Amino acid sequence: MNSADIVPDSERRGLIGALPAAVRPYASLIRLDRPIGAWLLFWPGAWAVALAGMGERGWILIAWLALGAWAMRGAGCVYNDIVDRNLDAGVERTRLRPLASGRVSVTGAWALLVAMSLIGLAVLVRLERTAQVVALASLAPVAAYPFMKRITWWPQAWLGLVFSWAALVGWPAVTGEIGAPALLLWGGAVFWVIGYDTIYALQDKEDDALVGVKSSALALGRHARLGVAICYLAALGLWAAAIHSVRIEWFALLALLPMALHLVSQVVALRPDDGADALAKFRSNRFAGFLMFAACYVVGTA
């Protein structure tokens, strides 16, 4: 039996398991059953809209950004799997991905990528002109990301640049221009992404070392917890500056306290050598994103 004959358990149950058999590998390709990536891509844009005061289209705009995040995360997963299909075949956690296992052809994957990109285009035309230009500018760094793990020990830093980009889109979508709060919010999100993706990479340290893939988790080694703590501290500092630039009253910073406590709890409880724990801590950042959204909403609309 070859790998193309093996169907992972994730395609036998849940949302994907309810789909026709022919569709399931394509649903797996866009991670339909794992929306955490879409949530993490979405939150920085929602933060920016909230901190900018929501504007006239606030909740509708956030809904469009949510659709765009889902579509572009799906497109990104497909593109990443196209580029990494040979590497994925050598990693235990990823060897059964549709392309790595041969259950989806490269041609079929490219067709799905185009379809997801068209959904993203439908969202793009709903944005203000400056926001459109900024969103389009993200395409080059997004396309370069899958190659970073072959070039640098810090591909998580590049991921931080692109996964935080929505903060630079959400702000001008409300205000018509990129302001200092947007840049500070984006900078903080970059460090947040580096922190949580370093936690995610802890799961694959052994396999990554075997196949020659670089990661911040490998670069930091036994100092991974300290590295994550420094990234989270930098994120909180930049977010505090973003909030202060909108509301100069010191007590506005108290809105950031729940997010700060959550990130501290991640670092304190993290078990770097426990892959299941690393995955749980990584996934908890979906809730962290909500806490940050609440902070931005309170400050931006007060």
Secondary structure as GFF3:
##gff-version 3
##sequence-region A 1 302
A	DSSP	three_ten_helix	3	5	.	.	.	ID=ss1
A	DSSP	three_ten_helix	9	11	.	.	.	ID=ss2
A	DSSP	alpha_helix	14	17	.	.	.	ID=ss3
A	DSSP	alpha_helix	24	29	.	.	.	ID=ss4
A	DSSP	alpha_helix	36	51	.	.	.	ID=ss5
A	DSSP	alpha_helix	58	88	.	.	.	ID=ss6
A	DSSP	alpha_helix	106	124	.	.	.	ID=ss7
A	DSSP	alpha_helix	129	137	.	.	.	ID=ss8
A	DSSP	alpha_helix	139	151	.	.	.	ID=ss9
A	DSSP	alpha_helix	155	163	.	.	.	ID=ss10
A	DSSP	alpha_helix	166	175	.	.	.	ID=ss11
A	DSSP	alpha_helix	180	201	.	.	.	ID=ss12
A	DSSP	three_ten_helix	202	204	.	.	.	ID=ss13
A	DSSP	alpha_helix	205	211	.	.	.	ID=ss14
A	DSSP	alpha_helix	216	220	.	.	.	ID=ss15
A	DSSP	three_ten_helix	221	223	.	.	.	ID=ss16
A	DSSP	alpha_helix	224	246	.	.	.	ID=ss17
A	DSSP	three_ten_helix	250	256	.	.	.	ID=ss18
A	DSSP	alpha_helix	257	269	.	.	.	ID=ss19
A	DSSP	alpha_helix	275	283	.	.	.	ID=ss20
A	DSSP	alpha_helix	285	301	.	.	.	ID=ss21
###
